[in-house]
Amino acid sequence: MSNLEQQRKLAKDLIRAARDGDPAALTRLHSVRSDAGARPRSFKLADAQLAVAREAGFESWPKLVAALQDRDVEAFRSAVQGSDLSRTQQLVTLTHVRKRINDSMFAFGQRAAHIAAKNEAMLATLIGAGADVNLMSDWENGPYTVLDNANESTARFLLSRGATLTANVAARLGWFDELQTLVNADAARVHARGGDGQQPLHEAKTVAIADFLLDRGAGIDVRCIDHKSTPAQYALVDRQDVCRRLLERGATPDIFMAARLGDSELADRLLDADPSCVGARVNEPGYPPVPPLHIYCWTLGFGVSPHDVASQFGHRDVRDLLDGRSPARIRFINALLAGDEHAAGVLLGEDPSLVASLTRYDHSRLAHAIFYERFDAADLMLRLGFDPAAPGPDGGTALHTACWVGNATLVERILARGAVPLETRDPTHHGTPLGWAAFGSVHRRARGGDYIAVVDRLVAAGADVSAVNVEGKTAVEMATGNAAMQEALRRHGAK
């Protein structure tokens, strides 16, 4: 029985008891119908429903119904997200849940079927309850189909239940014959935009499929919409044979490609053409082939350098080449971000002016290091005098990012510096460090983070617990979803 059904039963029980003359029931109904007099039979079911709603903290019965229906839908969302088949089966028996089964209630505008795309039993339940397997996600940078999330087995199942195959999906799954049939029927399908605005070549599983698409006119360097990345860049990590084939056929390389593939000759050629590319980092501006929020953020890692990539994949010769062609400043920054105090010390011994020569952007790496939980690097930077006020992610200072990840030790150290006023607001969200802690306690929940200790330290230092963000939300509201954090904020006087 759902909560709503329970409330309906309570209302029926209440009106029945009142009509039988039960004094407690009459008292409850008189609290909402003081004009009813002493006649029990004058009460209606609507009066009992209103009494039940008011007792539950709602202004009216319709508002209680709406709230409980929303709660059921949220439970459905959580069940699908958590692959809880039995709970999902229970919830889809409710009419108000089935009515919203195709809502885009998941990340990036996805629907329940998108989330369950690799789970045949869950898909069968959703389809039986009315899920439309041909609805795309509601994602402005390139909507996904359910098949885009499916594996080969569930893709076959979905096709048997009416899903429509696309060229992108056929390319991704390596279905050459099906892809050929689709393109032969409509040549424009080689340019079709799928999820994230990718074209079929971005998703080509095999060299044969890549060759076929290129021979049919696919753009070899066309970029997807969401991540501004080329087919070769998408293929780099998990389809290196495809990446190499695209390079052979004229795809534009980048320095991260050379590092990942272990191609010293390519790295040398790229460095000759653009020596500054040795200082490129994923998700940092300044290297046009790999703009911020590029696909490499998720396949290679946020903030990594070509040197990091070469080392990560065991290409020592490429790493040595990159080191040999890096100026001292780049090698110093690499040592800092790796938390390598010895290497940084050697470089400072050779050139004591390195720290003084760093730019404001270089100092912002402290905030970024904390944001990505590179705490050894942050510790070293603080000891070397990096400026905690330099803007990092979303313009937040190092204090903001330390609050975001719940690192009370770093918060204390930065507060001791006195370089960041407690009410400093970032330019993106107009949030204070305390606001970042409140929001981070729900939306980051960094492993090992102690967000309550962070708030305690901020308040002890004089932080304003009543400050609101750009949307007018209080710290307590920003911490919705973390009851312990909300309690701690209220303990300090937050409303």
Secondary structure, DSSP 8 states (H G I E B T S, - for coil): --HHHHHHHHHHHHHHHHHTT-HHHHHHHHTT-GGGTT-GGG--HHHHHHHHHHHTT-SSHHHHHHHHHHHHHHHHHHHHHTT-HHHHHHHTTSHHHHTTTTS--BGGGB-HHHHTTT-HHHHHHHHHTT--TT-----TT----GGGG--HHHHHHHHHTT----HHHHHHHT-HHHHHHHHHH-GGGGG---GGG--GGGG--SHHHHHHHHHTT--TT---TTT---HHHHHTTT-HHHHHHHHHTT----HHHHHHHT-HHHHHHHHHH-GGGGG--TT-TT-TTS-TT-THHHHT-TT--HHHHHHHTT-HHHHHHHHHTS-HHHHHHHHHHTT-HHHHHHHHHH-TTTTTT--HHHHTHHHHHHHTT-HHHHHHHHHTT--TTS--GGG--HHHHHHHTT-HHHHHHHHHHT-S-TT---TTT---HHHHHHHHHHHT--TT--HHHHHHHHHHTT--TT---TT---HHHHTTT-HHHHHHHHHTT--
